[in-house]
Amino acid sequence: MTLAFLVSLVLVFAVGASIERGNTCTVVAFDDLIHRRSAVRLLTFVYAWFLVAGGLTVLSLTIGFTPHATVFPVTIWSLVGGLALGVGAVVNGACTNGTLARIGSGEYIYVMTIVGFTAACVLIHAVGPATTIEASSIPTTVPVGHPLLALLGFGAVIVLTVRRMVMGQHESFRDFLRNAWDPRTAIFIVAVMFVVLVQIYGPWSYEELLGEVSKGAPADIGRRFALFVALLAGAIIAGRTSKGARLIGPLKGRAVRCFLGGFIMGIGFSLGPGSFGGLTLYGQPLLLPAAWAVMAASYVAIVFGVIYLRSSSGDWIKTRRG
C-alpha cells in the first residue's frame, strides 16, 4: 500500500465526515430554498464548482496536471437520466451524497438506497441501453475551460470563506469537531480534498464504483472498495461524534421508499450517465456539456418534487419539517 493511497484514504475519510457534518445534499438544498427561503445550501454548489475548477487550474499552471474524464455526448438519454436522478432523489428524500450523510447520522435504513442503486445498475446493464451509451464515450484529457474565470471564482470563494471565518461566530477547535458545520465550510473541505484526490489518485465517487461492480469486478477493486469504506467510516464517525445535531430534509427514511429511490437513481446514473457526486464535483467544474444537461434535468425534477412534498397534495407522505 503506497503512501499516495494512504493519503487518498485520509482525504476520502475527510470528505465523508464533511458531507455528514454539513448535510451536503441536493434535495435538502432545494428544500431549504422552497421551504425555508434560504439559498445558502444552493450557494455551496457554486462554491464547489469554482473551488474544483480553480484548484485544477492551479495544478495545471504549477505542475502541468491535466485532468482525465470520460466525455459523453448530450442526447435524450442525458435528460432522461437526469430526470430519473431527480425523481429518485425526491422519492428517497436525499440524493446520493445526502444518503451518505443520513447513514452517517445513524439512519441506517438508507443502506437500502445503496442496495436499490446497485440493483438498478445491474438491471440496466443487463437490458442494454447503458452499454450503448458507454460505446459513445470518449476517455480523454480535459483542460479546465475558461481558466481565468475559474481562478477569479476560486479567489472569490477563498476571500468569502476567510471573511466569514473572521467576522462570523467563533468556536473552539474542539467545538468545531463536535458540532454541525456550516454547509459552506463543509463543501469547502469536500472540494479541496477532492482536488487533491484527483491529483494523487484520480476522480473517484462511490456511485461509479457501484455502477462498475454491477458489470463485474472492475480494475483495482480492492483499493476502490477501501476508499468506499473510508468514505462511510468518515460519515459514520462524524455522525457518532456529533453533539446534538439533527439532519434535516423533506422525508424520513423508510425501507421500501429508500430502495425505490435508490433504484430510480441507479437508472438515472446508468442512462445519464453520472450521479450527483461525480457530476457536481468533476463534470460541472470541467464544463462538460453532458454533466450540465444531466444535472439541469435533475434540478428541475427535484424542484417540482420538493414543491409537491411540501404542498397540501403531498400531505399523505410523512414529511420532516424540523
Residue pairs with C-beta under 8 A, 6 or more apart in sequence:
4 200
4 201
5 201
5 223
7 196
7 200
8 197
8 200
8 201
8 204
8 227
9 226
9 227
9 230
10 230
11 193
11 194
11 196
11 197
12 193
12 197
12 204
12 227
12 230
12 231
12 234
13 230
13 231
13 233
13 234
14 189
14 193
14 234
15 189
15 190
15 193
15 194
15 197
15 231
15 234
16 100
16 104
16 230
16 231
16 232
16 233
16 234
16 235
16 236
16 238
17 104
17 234
17 235
17 237
17 238
18 24
18 181
18 186
18 187
18 189
18 190
18 193
18 234
18 238
19 97
19 100
19 101
19 104
19 186
19 190
19 234
19 235
20 100
20 101
20 104
20 105
20 234
20 235
20 236
20 238
20 239
20 242
21 180
21 181
21 186
21 238
21 242
21 245
22 44
22 101
22 180
22 181
22 182
22 183
22 185
22 186
22 187
22 190
23 98
23 101
23 180
23 183
23 186
23 247
23 248
23 249
24 44
24 97
24 98
24 101
24 183
24 186
24 187
24 190
25 41
25 94
25 95
25 97
25 98
25 101
25 249
26 45
26 89
26 95
26 97
26 98
26 276
26 280
26 298
26 299
26 302
27 89
27 90
27 92
27 93
27 94
27 95
27 98
27 249
27 250
27 302
27 305
27 306
28 41
28 94
28 98
28 247
28 248
28 249
28 250
29 41
29 42
29 44
29 45
30 42
30 299
30 302
30 303
30 306
31 248
31 249
31 250
31 306
31 309
31 310
32 38
32 39
32 40
32 41
32 42
33 39
33 41
33 42
34 303
34 306
34 307
34 310
35 250
35 306
35 310
35 321
40 182
40 183
40 184
41 183
43 184
44 183
44 184
44 186
44 187
45 280
46 153
47 157
47 184
47 187
47 188
47 191
48 187
48 190
48 191
48 280
48 281
48 285
49 153
49 280
49 284
49 285
50 150
50 153
50 154
50 156
50 157
50 285
51 154
51 157
51 187
51 188
51 191
51 192
51 195
52 191
52 194
52 195
52 281
52 282
52 285
53 144
53 150
53 153
53 154
53 285
53 286
53 287
54 150
54 151
54 153
54 154
54 155
54 157
55 154
55 191
55 192
55 195
56 65
56 67
56 144
56 150
56 195
56 198
56 285
56 286
57 144
57 147
57 150
57 151
57 154
58 151
58 154
59 65
59 195
59 199
60 66
60 143
60 144
60 147
61 147
65 199
66 141
66 142
66 143
67 141
67 142
67 144
67 198
67 203
67 282
67 286
68 139
68 140
68 141
68 142
68 202
68 203
69 139
69 140
69 141
69 142
69 203
69 282
69 283
69 286
69 288
70 137
70 138
70 139
70 140
71 137
71 138
71 139
71 140
71 142
71 288
71 290
72 78
72 133
72 136
72 137
72 138
72 273
72 274
72 288
72 290
73 136
73 290
74 289
74 290
74 293
75 133
75 136
77 129
77 133
77 271
77 272
78 272
78 290
78 293
78 294
78 297
79 293
79 294
79 297
80 268
80 271
80 297
81 267
81 268
81 269
81 270
81 271
81 272
81 273
81 274
81 294
81 297
82 268
82 272
82 293
82 294
82 295
82 296
82 297
82 298
82 300
82 301
83 268
83 297
83 298
83 300
83 301
84 264
84 265
84 267
84 268
84 271
84 272
84 301
85 95
85 264
85 265
85 268
85 269
85 272
85 275
85 276
85 294
85 297
85 298
85 301
86 268
86 297
86 298
86 299
86 300
86 301
86 302
86 305
87 264
87 268
87 301
87 305
88 260
88 261
88 262
88 263
88 264
88 265
88 266
88 267
88 268
89 95
89 96
89 98
89 261
89 265
89 276
89 298
89 301
89 302
89 305
90 250
90 261
90 301
90 302
90 305
90 306
90 308
90 309
91 257
91 260
91 261
91 264
91 305
92 98
92 99
92 110
92 113
92 251
92 257
92 258
92 260
92 261
92 262
92 264
92 265
93 102
93 249
93 250
93 251
93 252
93 253
93 257
93 258
93 261
93 320
94 101
94 102
94 110
94 113
94 249
94 251
94 261
95 265
95 276
96 113
96 117
96 206
96 207
96 265
96 275
96 276
96 277
97 276
97 277
97 280
98 249
99 110
99 113
99 114
99 258
99 262
100 206
100 231
100 232
100 235
101 235
101 247
102 110
102 247
102 249
102 253
103 110
103 111
103 232
103 235
103 236
104 232
104 234
104 235
104 236
104 237
104 238
104 239
105 239
105 242
105 245
105 246
105 247
106 239
106 240
107 247
107 253
109 253
109 254
109 255
109 258
110 253
110 258
111 258
112 255
112 258
112 259
112 262
113 258
113 259
113 261
113 262
113 265
114 210
114 262
115 259
115 262
116 258
116 259
116 260
116 261
116 262
116 263
116 264
116 265
116 266
117 207
117 210
117 262
117 263
117 265
117 266
117 269
118 210
118 213
118 214
118 262
118 266
119 259
119 262
119 263
119 266
120 262
120 263
120 264
120 265
120 266
120 267
120 269
120 270
121 130
121 210
121 211
121 213
121 214
121 215
121 266
121 269
121 270
122 214
123 267
124 130
124 266
124 267
124 270
124 271
125 131
125 214
125 215
125 270
129 270
129 271
130 270
130 271
130 273
133 270
133 271
133 273
134 273
142 286
142 288
144 150
144 285
144 286
144 287
145 286
145 287
146 287
150 285
157 188
161 184
161 185
161 188
164 182
164 184
171 179
177 241
178 241
178 242
178 243
179 242
179 243
179 244
179 245
180 242
180 245
190 281
191 281
194 281
194 282
197 203
197 204
198 282
201 227
203 278
203 282
204 224
204 227
205 275
205 277
205 278
205 281
205 282
206 227
206 228
206 231
206 277
207 269
207 275
207 276
207 277
207 278
208 275
208 278
209 218
209 224
209 225
209 227
209 228
210 266
211 266
211 269
211 270
211 273
212 218
213 221
218 224
246 322
248 320
248 322
249 320
250 306
250 309
250 310
250 319
250 320
251 257
251 309
251 317
251 318
251 319
251 320
252 318
252 320
265 275
268 275
268 294
268 298
269 275
272 279
272 290
272 294
273 294
274 283
274 290
274 291
274 294
276 295
276 298
279 291
279 294
279 295
280 295
282 291
283 290
283 291
283 292
283 294
283 295
284 291
284 292
284 295
308 314
309 317
309 319
310 319
